[in-house]
């Protein structure tokens, strides 16, 4: 493939990544860049495609866990995950066998906060 095709692919993939920062196309942009370099030195089309696939998947497999751990640190948890580690005031007895019970977390009422077989440690607090 001509060099400008790989360069265009690199730019398009990079521009597609910029608005979201979801790290979905950045890996393939890296593969396109390395394939562009291979095209510059005269590699054949099959080798360029092989390099694109190999580099893209290598970047995805080896760098994604590291990047996800350190880049998306401040993502706000939603739904049930937002309740983990927060204090709750139990308003009715929690009975997992019957699926009953309720607690208040941050002013909102939540029914049955725990799954079956979960032990709840209650600590009484006094004002």
PyMOL CGO cylinders between C-alpha atoms (Angstrom):
from pymol import cmd
from pymol.cgo import CYLINDER

trace = [
    CYLINDER, 0.00, 0.00, 0.00, 1.27, 3.47, -0.64, 0.3, 1, 1, 1, 1, 1, 1,
    CYLINDER, 1.27, 3.47, -0.64, 2.70, 5.37, 2.32, 0.3, 1, 1, 1, 1, 1, 1,
    CYLINDER, 2.70, 5.37, 2.32, -0.01, 8.02, 2.19, 0.3, 1, 1, 1, 1, 1, 1,
    CYLINDER, -0.01, 8.02, 2.19, -2.75, 5.39, 2.72, 0.3, 1, 1, 1, 1, 1, 1,
    CYLINDER, -2.75, 5.39, 2.72, -1.17, 4.27, 6.00, 0.3, 1, 1, 1, 1, 1, 1,
    CYLINDER, -1.17, 4.27, 6.00, -0.58, 7.89, 6.97, 0.3, 1, 1, 1, 1, 1, 1,
    CYLINDER, -0.58, 7.89, 6.97, -4.23, 8.70, 6.26, 0.3, 1, 1, 1, 1, 1, 1,
    CYLINDER, -4.23, 8.70, 6.26, -5.33, 5.66, 8.30, 0.3, 1, 1, 1, 1, 1, 1,
    CYLINDER, -5.33, 5.66, 8.30, -3.12, 6.81, 11.18, 0.3, 1, 1, 1, 1, 1, 1,
    CYLINDER, -3.12, 6.81, 11.18, -4.59, 10.33, 11.11, 0.3, 1, 1, 1, 1, 1, 1,
    CYLINDER, -4.59, 10.33, 11.11, -8.21, 9.13, 10.80, 0.3, 1, 1, 1, 1, 1, 1,
    CYLINDER, -8.21, 9.13, 10.80, -7.80, 6.66, 13.67, 0.3, 1, 1, 1, 1, 1, 1,
    CYLINDER, -7.80, 6.66, 13.67, -6.13, 9.30, 15.81, 0.3, 1, 1, 1, 1, 1, 1,
    CYLINDER, -6.13, 9.30, 15.81, -8.85, 11.85, 15.08, 0.3, 1, 1, 1, 1, 1, 1,
    CYLINDER, -8.85, 11.85, 15.08, -11.52, 9.25, 15.87, 0.3, 1, 1, 1, 1, 1, 1,
    CYLINDER, -11.52, 9.25, 15.87, -9.89, 8.71, 19.27, 0.3, 1, 1, 1, 1, 1, 1,
    CYLINDER, -9.89, 8.71, 19.27, -9.60, 12.38, 20.27, 0.3, 1, 1, 1, 1, 1, 1,
    CYLINDER, -9.60, 12.38, 20.27, -13.26, 13.21, 21.00, 0.3, 1, 1, 1, 1, 1, 1,
    CYLINDER, -13.26, 13.21, 21.00, -13.88, 10.18, 23.20, 0.3, 1, 1, 1, 1, 1, 1,
    CYLINDER, -13.88, 10.18, 23.20, -10.54, 9.30, 24.81, 0.3, 1, 1, 1, 1, 1, 1,
    CYLINDER, -10.54, 9.30, 24.81, -12.11, 5.87, 25.28, 0.3, 1, 1, 1, 1, 1, 1,
    CYLINDER, -12.11, 5.87, 25.28, -8.94, 4.18, 24.01, 0.3, 1, 1, 1, 1, 1, 1,
    CYLINDER, -8.94, 4.18, 24.01, -10.67, 2.23, 21.28, 0.3, 1, 1, 1, 1, 1, 1,
    CYLINDER, -10.67, 2.23, 21.28, -8.78, 3.17, 18.11, 0.3, 1, 1, 1, 1, 1, 1,
    CYLINDER, -8.78, 3.17, 18.11, -5.42, 4.32, 19.48, 0.3, 1, 1, 1, 1, 1, 1,
    CYLINDER, -5.42, 4.32, 19.48, -4.01, 0.78, 19.27, 0.3, 1, 1, 1, 1, 1, 1,
    CYLINDER, -4.01, 0.78, 19.27, -4.81, 0.57, 15.58, 0.3, 1, 1, 1, 1, 1, 1,
    CYLINDER, -4.81, 0.57, 15.58, -3.36, 4.03, 14.98, 0.3, 1, 1, 1, 1, 1, 1,
    CYLINDER, -3.36, 4.03, 14.98, -0.07, 2.68, 16.34, 0.3, 1, 1, 1, 1, 1, 1,
    CYLINDER, -0.07, 2.68, 16.34, -0.28, -0.27, 13.95, 0.3, 1, 1, 1, 1, 1, 1,
    CYLINDER, -0.28, -0.27, 13.95, -0.96, 2.06, 11.03, 0.3, 1, 1, 1, 1, 1, 1,
    CYLINDER, -0.96, 2.06, 11.03, 2.03, 4.22, 11.95, 0.3, 1, 1, 1, 1, 1, 1,
    CYLINDER, 2.03, 4.22, 11.95, 4.41, 1.24, 12.06, 0.3, 1, 1, 1, 1, 1, 1,
    CYLINDER, 4.41, 1.24, 12.06, 2.95, -0.05, 8.77, 0.3, 1, 1, 1, 1, 1, 1,
    CYLINDER, 2.95, -0.05, 8.77, 3.56, 3.40, 7.27, 0.3, 1, 1, 1, 1, 1, 1,
    CYLINDER, 3.56, 3.40, 7.27, 7.20, 3.11, 8.29, 0.3, 1, 1, 1, 1, 1, 1,
    CYLINDER, 7.20, 3.11, 8.29, 7.34, -0.37, 6.73, 0.3, 1, 1, 1, 1, 1, 1,
    CYLINDER, 7.34, -0.37, 6.73, 5.92, 1.05, 3.49, 0.3, 1, 1, 1, 1, 1, 1,
    CYLINDER, 5.92, 1.05, 3.49, 8.58, 3.78, 3.50, 0.3, 1, 1, 1, 1, 1, 1,
    CYLINDER, 8.58, 3.78, 3.50, 11.38, 1.20, 3.64, 0.3, 1, 1, 1, 1, 1, 1,
    CYLINDER, 11.38, 1.20, 3.64, 9.77, -0.77, 0.80, 0.3, 1, 1, 1, 1, 1, 1,
    CYLINDER, 9.77, -0.77, 0.80, 7.98, -3.67, 2.52, 0.3, 1, 1, 1, 1, 1, 1,
    CYLINDER, 7.98, -3.67, 2.52, 5.42, -5.52, 0.43, 0.3, 1, 1, 1, 1, 1, 1,
    CYLINDER, 5.42, -5.52, 0.43, 1.65, -5.24, 0.94, 0.3, 1, 1, 1, 1, 1, 1,
    CYLINDER, 1.65, -5.24, 0.94, 1.29, -8.57, 2.76, 0.3, 1, 1, 1, 1, 1, 1,
    CYLINDER, 1.29, -8.57, 2.76, 4.09, -7.69, 5.17, 0.3, 1, 1, 1, 1, 1, 1,
    CYLINDER, 4.09, -7.69, 5.17, 2.55, -4.25, 5.78, 0.3, 1, 1, 1, 1, 1, 1,
    CYLINDER, 2.55, -4.25, 5.78, -0.82, -5.84, 6.61, 0.3, 1, 1, 1, 1, 1, 1,
    CYLINDER, -0.82, -5.84, 6.61, 0.84, -8.43, 8.84, 0.3, 1, 1, 1, 1, 1, 1,
    CYLINDER, 0.84, -8.43, 8.84, 2.74, -5.68, 10.64, 0.3, 1, 1, 1, 1, 1, 1,
    CYLINDER, 2.74, -5.68, 10.64, -0.47, -3.66, 11.06, 0.3, 1, 1, 1, 1, 1, 1,
    CYLINDER, -0.47, -3.66, 11.06, -2.35, -6.58, 12.62, 0.3, 1, 1, 1, 1, 1, 1,
    CYLINDER, -2.35, -6.58, 12.62, 0.58, -7.75, 14.78, 0.3, 1, 1, 1, 1, 1, 1,
    CYLINDER, 0.58, -7.75, 14.78, 1.48, -4.31, 16.14, 0.3, 1, 1, 1, 1, 1, 1,
    CYLINDER, 1.48, -4.31, 16.14, -2.16, -3.33, 16.74, 0.3, 1, 1, 1, 1, 1, 1,
    CYLINDER, -2.16, -3.33, 16.74, -2.93, -6.47, 18.72, 0.3, 1, 1, 1, 1, 1, 1,
    CYLINDER, -2.93, -6.47, 18.72, 0.38, -6.35, 20.59, 0.3, 1, 1, 1, 1, 1, 1,
    CYLINDER, 0.38, -6.35, 20.59, -0.36, -2.78, 21.68, 0.3, 1, 1, 1, 1, 1, 1,
    CYLINDER, -0.36, -2.78, 21.68, -3.89, -3.78, 22.65, 0.3, 1, 1, 1, 1, 1, 1,
    CYLINDER, -3.89, -3.78, 22.65, -2.87, -6.85, 24.65, 0.3, 1, 1, 1, 1, 1, 1,
    CYLINDER, -2.87, -6.85, 24.65, 0.25, -5.54, 26.37, 0.3, 1, 1, 1, 1, 1, 1,
    CYLINDER, 0.25, -5.54, 26.37, -0.48, -1.87, 27.02, 0.3, 1, 1, 1, 1, 1, 1,
    CYLINDER, -0.48, -1.87, 27.02, -4.26, -1.70, 27.52, 0.3, 1, 1, 1, 1, 1, 1,
    CYLINDER, -4.26, -1.70, 27.52, -4.30, -3.09, 31.10, 0.3, 1, 1, 1, 1, 1, 1,
    CYLINDER, -4.30, -3.09, 31.10, -1.59, -0.61, 32.15, 0.3, 1, 1, 1, 1, 1, 1,
    CYLINDER, -1.59, -0.61, 32.15, -3.28, 2.32, 30.43, 0.3, 1, 1, 1, 1, 1, 1,
    CYLINDER, -3.28, 2.32, 30.43, -6.73, 1.49, 31.78, 0.3, 1, 1, 1, 1, 1, 1,
    CYLINDER, -6.73, 1.49, 31.78, -5.36, 1.28, 35.31, 0.3, 1, 1, 1, 1, 1, 1,
    CYLINDER, -5.36, 1.28, 35.31, -3.64, 4.67, 35.21, 0.3, 1, 1, 1, 1, 1, 1,
    CYLINDER, -3.64, 4.67, 35.21, -5.52, 6.74, 32.64, 0.3, 1, 1, 1, 1, 1, 1,
    CYLINDER, -5.52, 6.74, 32.64, -9.15, 6.16, 33.66, 0.3, 1, 1, 1, 1, 1, 1,
    CYLINDER, -9.15, 6.16, 33.66, -8.62, 6.52, 37.39, 0.3, 1, 1, 1, 1, 1, 1,
    CYLINDER, -8.62, 6.52, 37.39, -11.25, 9.18, 38.09, 0.3, 1, 1, 1, 1, 1, 1,
    CYLINDER, -11.25, 9.18, 38.09, -14.21, 7.53, 36.41, 0.3, 1, 1, 1, 1, 1, 1,
    CYLINDER, -14.21, 7.53, 36.41, -17.33, 8.05, 38.49, 0.3, 1, 1, 1, 1, 1, 1,
    CYLINDER, -17.33, 8.05, 38.49, -18.99, 4.79, 39.42, 0.3, 1, 1, 1, 1, 1, 1,
    CYLINDER, -18.99, 4.79, 39.42, -22.72, 4.58, 38.85, 0.3, 1, 1, 1, 1, 1, 1,
    CYLINDER, -22.72, 4.58, 38.85, -25.59, 2.42, 40.03, 0.3, 1, 1, 1, 1, 1, 1,
    CYLINDER, -25.59, 2.42, 40.03, -24.67, -0.29, 42.53, 0.3, 1, 1, 1, 1, 1, 1,
    CYLINDER, -24.67, -0.29, 42.53, -20.92, 0.21, 42.16, 0.3, 1, 1, 1, 1, 1, 1,
    CYLINDER, -20.92, 0.21, 42.16, -21.30, 3.74, 43.52, 0.3, 1, 1, 1, 1, 1, 1,
    CYLINDER, -21.30, 3.74, 43.52, -22.53, 2.30, 46.86, 0.3, 1, 1, 1, 1, 1, 1,
    CYLINDER, -22.53, 2.30, 46.86, -19.43, 0.21, 47.59, 0.3, 1, 1, 1, 1, 1, 1,
    CYLINDER, -19.43, 0.21, 47.59, -17.61, 1.47, 50.67, 0.3, 1, 1, 1, 1, 1, 1,
    CYLINDER, -17.61, 1.47, 50.67, -20.26, 4.03, 51.59, 0.3, 1, 1, 1, 1, 1, 1,
    CYLINDER, -20.26, 4.03, 51.59, -22.00, 4.16, 54.97, 0.3, 1, 1, 1, 1, 1, 1,
    CYLINDER, -22.00, 4.16, 54.97, -25.61, 3.07, 55.11, 0.3, 1, 1, 1, 1, 1, 1,
    CYLINDER, -25.61, 3.07, 55.11, -28.31, 3.36, 57.75, 0.3, 1, 1, 1, 1, 1, 1,
    CYLINDER, -28.31, 3.36, 57.75, -30.35, 0.15, 57.93, 0.3, 1, 1, 1, 1, 1, 1,
    CYLINDER, -30.35, 0.15, 57.93, -34.04, 1.06, 58.13, 0.3, 1, 1, 1, 1, 1, 1,
    CYLINDER, -34.04, 1.06, 58.13, -35.54, -2.42, 58.21, 0.3, 1, 1, 1, 1, 1, 1,
    CYLINDER, -35.54, -2.42, 58.21, -34.09, -5.82, 59.03, 0.3, 1, 1, 1, 1, 1, 1,
    CYLINDER, -34.09, -5.82, 59.03, -32.10, -7.28, 56.15, 0.3, 1, 1, 1, 1, 1, 1,
    CYLINDER, -32.10, -7.28, 56.15, -33.06, -10.90, 55.47, 0.3, 1, 1, 1, 1, 1, 1,
    CYLINDER, -33.06, -10.90, 55.47, -31.39, -12.30, 52.37, 0.3, 1, 1, 1, 1, 1, 1,
    CYLINDER, -31.39, -12.30, 52.37, -33.30, -15.57, 52.59, 0.3, 1, 1, 1, 1, 1, 1,
    CYLINDER, -33.30, -15.57, 52.59, -36.59, -13.74, 52.01, 0.3, 1, 1, 1, 1, 1, 1,
    CYLINDER, -36.59, -13.74, 52.01, -35.13, -10.92, 49.93, 0.3, 1, 1, 1, 1, 1, 1,
    CYLINDER, -35.13, -10.92, 49.93, -36.27, -8.29, 52.41, 0.3, 1, 1, 1, 1, 1, 1,
    CYLINDER, -36.27, -8.29, 52.41, -34.65, -5.29, 54.01, 0.3, 1, 1, 1, 1, 1, 1,
    CYLINDER, -34.65, -5.29, 54.01, -33.74, -1.73, 53.24, 0.3, 1, 1, 1, 1, 1, 1,
    CYLINDER, -33.74, -1.73, 53.24, -31.12, 0.88, 53.99, 0.3, 1, 1, 1, 1, 1, 1,
    CYLINDER, -31.12, 0.88, 53.99, -30.58, 4.57, 53.36, 0.3, 1, 1, 1, 1, 1, 1,
    CYLINDER, -30.58, 4.57, 53.36, -27.38, 5.66, 51.63, 0.3, 1, 1, 1, 1, 1, 1,
    CYLINDER, -27.38, 5.66, 51.63, -26.82, 9.36, 51.13, 0.3, 1, 1, 1, 1, 1, 1,
    CYLINDER, -26.82, 9.36, 51.13, -30.49, 10.21, 51.52, 0.3, 1, 1, 1, 1, 1, 1,
    CYLINDER, -30.49, 10.21, 51.52, -31.76, 7.68, 48.98, 0.3, 1, 1, 1, 1, 1, 1,
    CYLINDER, -31.76, 7.68, 48.98, -33.67, 4.54, 49.95, 0.3, 1, 1, 1, 1, 1, 1,
    CYLINDER, -33.67, 4.54, 49.95, -32.18, 1.30, 48.65, 0.3, 1, 1, 1, 1, 1, 1,
    CYLINDER, -32.18, 1.30, 48.65, -33.82, -2.08, 48.89, 0.3, 1, 1, 1, 1, 1, 1,
    CYLINDER, -33.82, -2.08, 48.89, -31.74, -5.17, 49.58, 0.3, 1, 1, 1, 1, 1, 1,
    CYLINDER, -31.74, -5.17, 49.58, -28.18, -3.94, 49.27, 0.3, 1, 1, 1, 1, 1, 1,
    CYLINDER, -28.18, -3.94, 49.27, -26.49, -7.33, 49.59, 0.3, 1, 1, 1, 1, 1, 1,
    CYLINDER, -26.49, -7.33, 49.59, -26.59, -10.58, 47.68, 0.3, 1, 1, 1, 1, 1, 1,
    CYLINDER, -26.59, -10.58, 47.68, -27.37, -13.97, 49.16, 0.3, 1, 1, 1, 1, 1, 1,
    CYLINDER, -27.37, -13.97, 49.16, -24.75, -15.57, 51.39, 0.3, 1, 1, 1, 1, 1, 1,
    CYLINDER, -24.75, -15.57, 51.39, -23.30, -12.16, 52.31, 0.3, 1, 1, 1, 1, 1, 1,
    CYLINDER, -23.30, -12.16, 52.31, -22.60, -11.40, 55.93, 0.3, 1, 1, 1, 1, 1, 1,
    CYLINDER, -22.60, -11.40, 55.93, -23.28, -7.89, 57.15, 0.3, 1, 1, 1, 1, 1, 1,
    CYLINDER, -23.28, -7.89, 57.15, -21.32, -6.50, 60.04, 0.3, 1, 1, 1, 1, 1, 1,
    CYLINDER, -21.32, -6.50, 60.04, -23.40, -3.93, 61.86, 0.3, 1, 1, 1, 1, 1, 1,
    CYLINDER, -23.40, -3.93, 61.86, -21.88, -1.39, 64.17, 0.3, 1, 1, 1, 1, 1, 1,
    CYLINDER, -21.88, -1.39, 64.17, -24.08, 0.75, 66.34, 0.3, 1, 1, 1, 1, 1, 1,
    CYLINDER, -24.08, 0.75, 66.34, -23.27, 4.43, 66.29, 0.3, 1, 1, 1, 1, 1, 1,
    CYLINDER, -23.27, 4.43, 66.29, -24.44, 7.00, 68.80, 0.3, 1, 1, 1, 1, 1, 1,
    CYLINDER, -24.44, 7.00, 68.80, -24.78, 10.72, 68.30, 0.3, 1, 1, 1, 1, 1, 1,
]
cmd.load_cgo(trace, "trace")
